[in-house]
Structure formats: C-alpha cells, structure tokens
Amino acid sequence: MTQWRIEEISCPECGQVQTVDIWDSINVTHDPQLREKLFKNEINVFLCDHCGAFYDSLLDWLYHDMEKKIMIFVQHSDRNLREEMKESEKWYPPELLEGRKTRIVHERNHLIEKINIFENGLDDRVIEALKIVLWVKMNRDGFEVNANEFLFAGFDENGELVFYFFTADGQDMHTKAPDRLYQSFLNGFKSQPAWEEDIDSDWLTIDMNYVRERFDASLIEPHGD
C-alpha cells in the first residue's frame, strides 16, 4: 500500500517553510507513476522554492513492487529494521512472501540500483562481486573511484552490463562487463555454502563488503589482476 502525508519543512539553508509530500511507502503496482517519480528524483526530497537548495529527506521508507515481488527499504535511522520486518511478516499471507526479493539499502542511488538489478533478472550478490573487480581495475588505472558511487545501470544494446561511476574530479563515466563474466561469477558462487544459506535470509544489505565477508575471495580476486 502507498502511504503518504503532508508536512511543513524549513529549508536548512535559508529557513523558508514550505509544504512537501512525505512518502512512508510507495507501491508501484498500485501507483506506477511513482516509479517514474522516483527515477526522476522526486520522491522524499526537499527542493526549496526560495533558494533552490536540494536535500534528501533522510527518512525510512519502503519501495514495493507487488508484480515483480520486489520490496526494498531505504533506511537512514538506527532502527533494527530487519527484525521489525520479520516480526510484522508473521501476519502476512504466504503467497505474498514466496519468491520475493527483500533488501535494505541506505542511499537513494542504491535503491535505484537494486531495482535495476532485479528488474533485469540478475542476482545482486553476483553484481556486487563484479563491481569489486571493476572498481579495483578502475582505481588501478588511476580513476580514484568511490566504491559507494560505483553502480550497475542496466544492459547496453549489445547485451553488456553497464556500470556508472564518478571520478575524484567529478567526471561522470561508465565501464562495461560482458554477460559471460556475470555467468562465470554466478556459476562459481552457486558452489558456495553461503549461496543456499542466503535464500532464507530476508532483508539483507547486499553490498561489496557483504560479498567479501560471505564468499570465498578466490572467486573474485583472480579476475581483478
């Protein structure tokens, strides 16, 4: 269910007070236009009418796609959100829980990345492994890429995976990986005990650090040479 409210917010820069929409959850199956608004950076943001200051609201809120079975929580608080969600789901009908993807992210761009990953039928653990390899290569090549801003964006017209990143001097760039490399990582990961263990672990935060901690480094590091 989509849940929203109206609040008055003071601009942190100039103090101007204005009314804004606050979304506690968006259901893009019921309200498909909200997905478009999210990708246009129009959900849970503050844009001052007076001075033009732009801020993320830094709220906890839920993205839900019932049709594609995607549920992603954007968390900025220090709540034990994973336990909260697991407790509330005891009352959910089984058909709502079966076959879904549930994640917790901590930044808006990571939410959009997860949506891109799942809508393309990919596994985010494998994508994070690919990102480690490509990120290491970019930095070895002297680009000074922030790992937190190295993001999967989709496929190009040739079926290659596209990743965007910002360099230290602010350049917006991209790099690519062939689908066969994704498939190679996927096959390697499926042999690991952690692969099956993750199936029953809901509301995880899957990032580069998660992959490093959970999976055999030999699956990743040799490709980064």
Secondary structure, 3 states (H helix, E strand, C coil): CCEEEEEEEECCCCCCEEEEEEEEEEECCCCCHHHHHHHCCCCCEEECCCCCCEEECCCCEEEEECCCCEEEEECCCCCCHHHHHHHHHHHCCHHHHCCCEEEEECCHHHHHHHHHHHHCCCCHHHHHHHHHHHHHHHHHCCCCCCHHHCEEEEECCCCCEEEEEECCCCCEEEEEECHHHHHHHHHHHCCCHHHHHHHCCCCECCCHHHHHHHCCHHHCHHHHC
